[in-house]
Amino acid sequence: MNRLMRMPVARPVTRRTHAAPADSTAGAPAVRLDPPPAHAESVTCDQVIFTSIRTPTGEGYHIVAHSPTVTYDERAELTRRSPSHGSLARADEDAVGMLAYPLASGRFAVGHCVYAGAEHTARGGLRVWTHYAILDSATYIAFGNNPLRVQRALAATIQPGVAPPQSLSPLTLPAWPRTDIAQHIQEPQPAENFIRLLDTHLRGGRWAIAGVADLAQTAEWTLDMLSVSARRQVSLSYGLAFCLGRELAITLVDCVRGGIDRLIRGHNVILRDVAADAVLADAFTPWYALIRAWAPRQRWNRISRYTAHLTDGVDSRVLARIAQLCLDLDSAETADEDAKAKLREKYADFAPVGVVEAQVFGELAEAIAPPPEPLADAAETPPTSGPANSSVQINDGGRIG
């Protein structure tokens, strides 16, 4: 196995429970859109261990243990795509890697890769141990369809190196606590770093991505800027040497040198350094503009809440509409009456589609509603039975007041 790329060990995410969400700045409108329904505190799923151990079924790298309900076809696919000797990108004993991909069966594989003692064969060196969680749709959504959260739960649960029985019981993982994404952020990061990585997910194809700081954290937060349904199709790795045979869409590497260009030549794999300028997909320009506008205000929480309700895959038109609504809502916060009148005209025939657009449009309509007309002199105007009408008529003839 080629060991072409070396990568820094990803630092675990540290939750700051004492801090308020970063986008709860004074004066910012509340985000009333609720996150997905809460799940149980733990999730049960199948598990598979792929490593090098002498067993009755063979030696060298193979599946040494698995849950009974992992099928033959799933085991064959896992064997073909799993990292073997020399696959971790660093030689340090505490090196960490991960890989995740949807299986042909319709389930999802997320693997946590570490060293687990010495290799027992004549090859020598350290043995690579990959512990997979195999999830179905119901268990994957408990982690927001984000494989980095599954890997974090795996790392906190498993014991690499302990000789397992050939048949494993189902694995119980701590579920994602659904803490707002903003509470995980240690330091503000340049929006362009997220955007250039997000762009590769939205474009599709196969990529080798360099220049990603704080690999695990950045990869997790970037996926939260994708619709929750699009995350189901994500296949990626970090901390592993680049390998065409794993058939991953995105491999996070430490640099674009070291021979990787020769390895991928003729295989339609694109190299990108997110620390350098890149040509981005025009179709998603409005969505990137929203991220740029909200990054200085640390509004990652809002983006992740909105994308958690987008269940129809990647649609640039939907993202563009939401982005424009959000940017216009921001401008309405400080707009004068003339600017608000122009926004009322702009959205006079707007028909929101979906729960996110309806939520943001409702806030916008409220923000740009015309001021109530001044009350006439009481001596000249007969009393009325109700308050003055200060509502604004919208596209479908309804009113928001």
N, C-alpha and C positions, 0 to 999 in steps of 0.2 A: 504494500500500500504506500502510495506517495505521501511523504510528509513535506509538502511544499510550502505550507503557510504556517506561521506561528502567530498566536494571538494572546492578548493579556487575559488573565483569569478574570471572569466577571465577578464583580462584587455583589453580594446579596442585597436585596432591597431592604432598607431600614425604614420602618414606619414611624412617623413622628406623631404620636397620638396626642401630644400636648398642643399641636399647632392647629389653627383654624384653616379650612380650605383656602388656598391662595387666591381664588377668584371671588371670595366673599368681601370684596372691597366696598367701602362705604359708598352708597349712592348707586351701586350697580343693581339693575333689576333682578328680582329673584327668578330662579329657574324652577318653575313649578312642575316641569315634566318629571315624573317619577322614574327611577331606574327599574329594570325588570323585577318581577316578584322575587322576594328573598327565597333561598333554598335552605335545605338542612345544613347543619354545621359540618357535616362530613358527606363524602361522595364515595360510593363503592363501584369499583370497575375491575376489569380483568387486568392481569399483569403478565409480563414476559421478561425473562432474563437472558441476555445474549452475551456470552463471554467465552473464555478459554478455560475449560475444566475437563479433566478426564471423567467421563461418565460411562455407564453401560451402553449409551448410544453413540459414543465416539469421543474423540479428543480434538483439540484445536478449537477454533471459534465456531460456535453453533448455539442454538437455543438449548440451554441447559435446564430450563424450568418454565412452565407456563400454566395459566389457569385452564381448567378442563374445557371451557367453552371457547377458547381461541381455536379457530378452525385450521385445517391443514393448509388451505390457500393463504390465510393470513400469516401463518408461520413461514411459509415459503417466501412471501413478499418481505417480511421482516428480515429474514436471513439474507436475502439479496441486497437489501438497502442499509443494513446495519454496519457500523464502524468496527473494524477488526484491528489487528496488530499495527501499531504506529499511527493510528488515525487521529488521536488527540493532537492538537496543534502545538501544544507545549509539552516539554519533557518533565516539568516539575511534578512532584508527587501529588500536589494539590490542584492540578489542572482540572478544569471543568469544561464540558461541552454539552450540547443538546442538539437534538434534531426532532422535527415534527412533520407529519405529512398525513393526508387522508389516505386510507387504505381502499383498495378496489372493492372491498366488501361493503363500504359505506361507513365503516367505523373510522376512528382517528387514533393514530399512534403518536405518543409524545415520549421521547427517550431522554433520560438523564445519564450522561457519560462521565465516568471518572476512572482513575487508576485504582486497582484493587490487588495490591501485592505484586509479586514477581510472576512473569510468564513461565509456565511449567515446561514448555517445549524448548528445543535447542535454540530457538530464536532469541531467547533471553529478553532482557528488558522488563518493562512493566506491562502488566495485563490490563487491557481495557475492559471495563465492565459497563454495560448499557442496560439500564432497568427501564422498561417501557410500562406506561399506563395505556391501556386500550379502552377508549371511551366510545359510547354511542352518542347520539344527538342529545339525549336528555341529560347525560352526565357532563358532556362537553360544555353545554350552555351554562352549567353551574359555575364555570370559570370564564364566562363571557366569550366562549369560543376563542380564548387567547391561550396558546400553548405555553407561553412563558409563565403563566400563572400555574399551569399544571406542573411544569418542571419545578417551580419553587416548592410546590406541595410535595412532589416526589423527593426532593432533596432533604426535606424535613422529616421524611417518613422512613425511607429505606435504609438498609444496612449493607452497603457493598462489601463483597468479600466473604460474607457468611455463606457457607455451603448450603444451597437451598434444596428442599425436596423436589423431585422431578415434577410433581403436581402441586401447584400453588393454589392456595385459597384466594378468593377475590381480595383485592387491595382496597383498604379504606384510606382515603386522603382527606385532609382538612379542606373544606370548601373555601373558595374565595370570599373574604369577608365583605366584599363590595364597598370598600373604602374608596372615596373619590380619588381619581388619579392625581389630582393636584397635591394631595397630602403625601404622595410618595416622592415628589420632586425635591431633591436636595438643593440643587442650584439651578437657576434659570439657564436653559440651553438655547443656542441660536435656533430660531425657527427653521432656518434653511437646512440644518442637519436633519430634522424630522421630515421636512418636505421632500428632500432629495431621496431619502429612504422610502417614504410613503409613495413617491412617484413610481418606484420600481414595482411595488405591489399593485398599483392601479394600472400600470401599463401591461403587466403580464410578461411572459417570456422567462428566460433564465439569466440570472445575474450573479456576479461575484462582486460583493460590496465591501469596500475598504473605508477607513477613516471614521468608523462609528465609535464614539466614546461611550463608556459605560454600557457595554453591549447589551446585557440582559435588560436593564432598565429602558434604554432607548428603544430596543426592539419591542418591548411590551407596550410602551406608551404610543409608539407609532401605529401598532395594530389597533389601538383604541380609536384611531382616526379613520379607520376603515369601517364600513357597515358591518354589523354583527354577522350578517349572512356571508359576506365576502371573506371573513376570517376563517370560515369552515374550509376554504380551499387553499389556505396558506400552507406552503411547504418551505421550511427553512432550517438552517443550522447555524450555530456559532461554536467556536472553540474546537472545531474539527478541521483537519486538512481538507482542501477542496477535492471532491471526488465526483466525476461525472456519473458513475454507476449508481449513486444514491438518487439521482433523478429529482433533485430539489430545485425549486424555482429560485430561491435566494440562499446564497452561502455568504455569511459575514466573515471576512478575512481581515488580517491586520494590515495588508498592503497589497498593491497591484504588481509587485515585483516578485522575484524569486522563481521565475519559470512558469508562473500560472498562465501567462499569455500564450506560451507554447502548448500548454496542456489543453487549453480550450479552443485553440485554433481549429476552425472548420466544424465546430460543434454549436454554433449559434448561441454562444454565451457572451454576455456583455459585461465589461468591466466598468465599474463606477467608483470614484472616490467621493464620498459625501462631503468631504472637507473642501472640495474644489467645485468651481462653477459647473453647472450641468444644464443641458437643454431639457426642459420639463414638458410634459404633455399639455398641449394647449387646452384640451377639453376640460381639464381640471383646474384651470387658472383661477376661477372664482373661489374654489375650495381652498387653494393655497393662499389666496389673498386673505381669507378669513383667518387662517392659522397665523399668518404674519401679523394681522391686526390684533389678535387675541393673545399671542405669545407674551408680549411685554406686560400684559395684565394677568398673566398666569391663569387663563380661562380654559385650561385643559379639561377641567371637570365638565364644563358645559358641552364641549365637543364630544366627550365620551358618553355623556348622557344622551345626546342626540343620536349618535351613531348606534347606540344600543337599541334604538327603535327602528332602524332601517333594515328591513328584512327581505328586501328584493334584490340583493346583489349589488354590483357596482354600476351605478347609473350616473354619468356625469351631469345630466340635466337636473336630476333630483338634488345632487350636491350643490349645483350652481344656484338653484332656486333658494335652498336653505341658506347658503352663504350670503346671497343678496339680501334676503329678509333680515338676517342677523346684522349685517353691516348697516342697513337702513335703520334698524332699531337702535343701533349705537348712535347714529347721527341724529335720530329723533330726540335723544336724551338732552341735547344741547341746542336743538334747532329753534329758530324764531318762528313766528306764526306764518310768515311767507314760505319758509322752507317746509313747514308741516303741510301747508296747503298744496305744495307741489307733490309731496308724498301721498296725500289723499287722492290727488288726481292720478298719480302713477298707479296706485293700487285699487282704483275704483272698480275695475273689472277682474280683479285677481281672485282666482278660485283655489284655495289651499288644497293640496293633495296629501293625505296621510297625517298621522298624529303630530309629527314634528312641525311640519309647515303650519298646521292649524294652531299649534301652541304659540309659535313665534309670531304668526300673523295676528293672533289675538292680542298679544302684547303690543305689537306695532300699532294696530288699530286704536288701542287704548291710548297709546303715547301721542298719536297725531290727531286725536279727536278735537274738533274745534272747541274753543272756549264757550261756555254758556253765554247766551245773550243776556245783557244787563236787564234787570227787572224794570218795568215801566213804573211811573209814579203811582203809588197806591190809590190816590184820589181819582186817577183817570182810568185805571185798569181794574175791572172786577176781579175779585179773588178767584183763584182756580182751585180745583180739587186735588191737584197733584203737582209734583215738581216740574220745573222747566225741562223741555226735551233737549238734552245735550248729546244725543247719540249721533253716530256717524253711519250713514248707509253704505253698505258694501255690495260687492258684485251680485250676490244672489237675492238681493232685496231684503235680506235680514239686516238687523241693526246690532251694533256693538256700542254699548253705552257705558 
